[in-house]
Amino acid sequence: MPSVYATIEYLADIPLYHHEKPYLVLASAQKELVADLRTNNLEWETHENILLTDIREHWQSITIDRYGFQVVNHNSGFLDFDTLPSLHKYQRETEELLRQQFPSSYVVCYDLKNVNELRLRSKLRKNTDFQRSTIDLRDPFLVEGPAKGAHSGVEEYCPLIEADVTLTSGPQIIDRYLSEGDKAKYFKPGSLVPELEDRPLALCDYQSIDREDLIEADRVFPDRVGEVYYLRYNQRQRWFWLEHQGLDELFLFTMYDTMAGNQAKYCPHVSFDNPRASPKAVPRRSVETRSIIISEVD
């Protein structure tokens, strides 16, 4: 029975958010914060016995347009992320894979930083307890913890469940890297271990989400203010996971779509403690990239 019951944390449904917008401040390491300044107002609530259905049971029927996510098979030729050339190669490989998945599309892997050159700022994740008080968001080799509950490091104040883009921040991202009307979709490869057991990813079916479940929250960076969705609990929500995810099984999911219609516009997601994981399971290490896709509309 590959489906599993797990514990997931959601943004708390509390009176505070009726008059104060949730926020998280990611301050520059070069600037000192005002004493006693609160860098977030995020509160969580835990819900147990959430059913996560194995995607393998519905492999053919789960599509990105309906559910907001799907699994694609791909054997990467670049799994070494220790040098900038290797990051660029993985970036180009990601763009080519997305062009294959979405024919007649123009693809830009847009997590590119630096003033004088296009540089991929990849997002590497390891399931470990980071002991650090500051991070450099411009570091292309920055390693973060999986998106889970409060722990030391960059994820300390981050939510368990989030959709990386909202109806407000989606157009801002497109304006920053492309033009209005472009179609934005995100791509997140899976584990960098032969078979993932530790902190696998759970994805929520777009069709099961009510608009009221999504709470806009500010993500404050040194040079801009972005916006993400946090998910509030609703018993109607349906969750999926991929048991024993392999290196050649990649998650592809939507974070924002400008096109009108009933297709999925976002995909809340979160890592979770796998109750079936072996005590000797290899700690999760994964990589994710973000891309904008411009597709022709029939």
N, C-alpha and C positions, 0 to 999 in steps of 0.2 A: 504494500500500500504506500506508494510514493508521496501522496498528499500528507501534509503534516500540520499540526496545530502549534502555533508559536505565539510569543508575546511581542506586541508592537506598541511603541509609544507614539502618542499623537500630541498636537498642540492642545493644551488644556482649554476647556470651554469654561472660561471664568469671566466675571463682570469687567475685569480690567480692560479686556479687548473691545468692550462696547464703547469706550471713550478714548482708548489709547492704542495706536497701531503697533503691532509687534515689530521689533527692530533688533538688529545686530550690528555693532560697530566693529569694523576691522581696521584698527588704527595703524598708522605708519610707525615703524620701529624708530624712525628718526625724530619723531615728535612725541613729547611727553603729554599724557592725558591729564586733564584737570583732576586734581585730587578728589576722590570719592565719586567721580563721574561713573555712572552705571553704563556699561557697554552693551547691555541687552536687557530686555524685559520678558524673556521667553520662559514659559512654564509648561510642563509636560504632564500628561496623565497616561498611565499604563493600562492596556487592555490585553487580557490573556485569552487563550484558546481561540485565536484567530485562525480560521482554516485557510491554508495555502495549498492550492491545487497545483499539482505538477504539470508544467507545460507539456511534457512528453505525452500526457494523456489526450491532449487536444492540439497536437503539433500542427496539423494541416489547417485547422479552423481559426487559429489565433493569428490575426494579421494586424499590422501596424495601423491601418486605417480604421479598423473597428475597435481594437483593444487599446491602441496607443503604443503597442510594443510587439515585437516578434523576435524569434531566434533565427539567425542565419549561420550557416556553416562556412567557415573560412580558416585556412591554415596560414597564419601570418609568417612572413619571412623575416620579420624584425621584432624580436622580443628582448633586445638588449637596449636599455634606456639610460645608459651611463654617459653618453656623449651627445652633443647637439646634432651631429650628422645622423645618429641613429634615431633621434626624435623626428628630424625632418623626413627620414625615410618612412617612418611609421605614419607620419602625417600624410605623405603622398599616397601611401598604400590605402589609408582610410578613404581618401577622396576617390581613388579608383574603385574601391569596393562599393561605395555609395553610388557612383555612376553606373555600375553594373546593376545595382538594386533598383535604381530609378532612371531608366533610359531617357535620353533626350533631356538630361538635367545638367545644370552647371553647379559644381560643388566647390565650396571653400571651407576648409578646416580652419575655423576662424579664431581659435584661441591663440592668437599670434601677437606677441608683444615686442616692444623695443621701438625706438624712434627711427633708427637708421636702417633697420632690416626687419624682414618678416621672420619672427622667431616663434616657434611653437612653445607654449607654456603647457606642457602636458600635465595631467593630474594623475599622479601615482598614489596608490593606496596600499597600506599595510595594516594588518590587524595587530597593533602594538600600542603600548602606553607611552605617548610622547611626553617627555619632561622638558618643556620649553615655554618661555613666556612671550616670545616674539617670533614672527615668521616674516619671510620676504616673499610677498605675493608675486614678485617679478622673477623669482628663481625658477628656471625651467625644469629643475630637478626636484622641486619641492614635493615631499612625500607627506600625505595626509593619512589620517586614520579613516576607517570605513564610516559611512554615515550611520552612526548609532548614538547611544545616549551620552550624557555629559562625561567627558574624560579629559585629561590634560592635553594641551596642544591646540592646534588650529580648530579641531572639531568641538572644543570644549563647550561652546555656546551654540553649536549648530543643531538644527532640528533632526529628529529621527526621520521624519517623512517630509519631503518637500518636492515641489515641482520647480525646476530651476528658472522658469520664465513665467511671467504673468502677461495679461493683456496690455499692461503698461510697459513693462521692461522689454517685452518681445520686440515691439517696434523700435525701441531705443537701440537694441542690439543690431537689428537690421540696418538702421540708419547709420550706425557706427561703422559697419563693415560692408554693407551693400546699399541697395536703394529700397524704397517702399514697394510693397507688392511681392517681395521675395518670399519664398517658402522656407521656413527654418525648421530643421529637424536635427536632433542630437543623436550621437552614436556612442555607445558605451561598450567596448569590448569587455569580455569577462575575465576569468581568473588567469593569473600567470603561474599557476601551479597545475600539474597534470590533471588533477580532478579536485574540484572545489567542494569542501565540506564546511570550512570555517567561515562564518559570517557571509552566507550567500545573500543574494539580492532578492527582495520581494517587490513585485510590481502590481499596481492596482489597475483593474480593468476600468478604462475610461467610461464605459457604458453604465457602470455602477456608481458613479460619483455624481452627487447633486452639487449644483453651483454653490450652494450655501456651505458645503464642506470645505471649500477653499478659502483660506484667509490670507489676504495680501500682507506682506511684511517687507519692511525696508532692509536692505543689505547695504550698509554704509562703508564705502571704500575711501581711501585718502583722496582720490581724484574724482569720485562720482558717487551717486546713490542709485543702486539697482533695486529690483523688487523680485521677490520669489513668492510662491504659494506655500503655505503650511497646510497640512491636512488635518481636519477635525474628524473625530470618530463618527461613523454612521454604520449601523449594523447591515445596511444594504451593500456596503462595499465588498467587492470580490477581489481576492488576492491570489497571485500565482507566483511560483518559483520554479527553478530548474534543478532537480536533484542531480548531484554528481556532475555539475557543469564541467565540461572539458575545455581544453585550450582552443579547440576549433569551433566552439559554440559561443557566438557573440550576441549580446543584446543590442538590438536596434530599437530606439524608441523616440517618440515625438515629444518635444517640449513646447513647441509653438507652431501655429499654422495660420497664415493670413487668409487662406482660401475659405470662402463661405461654404457651408454644407454641414452634414452631420458627422463627418469623419472626426477621429480623435484629435483633440487640440493640445493635450498634455498627458503626462504619465507620472503620477506620484510614485515614489520608489523609496526603498529603505533597506538597509542590511539588517539581519536579525540573527539571534543566537539559535543555531540549528540544534534542536534536541537530539538529532540522530548523529551528530558529528562524533567521530572517534576522539577519545582523549589525546590520541597521537596525531590528530589531523594537522596537516601543514597549515600554518597561519596564512590567511588570505593575503594575496598581493595582486592587485589589478591595476589597469590603466584605463582612462577614459579620455575621449576627445570630443570636441563639440564642432558641429559643422552646420553651415547654411546650405540649403539645397533650393535651387530655382528650377521649378518644373513647368513644363508646358501644360496648359489646361485645355482639354478637348472642348 
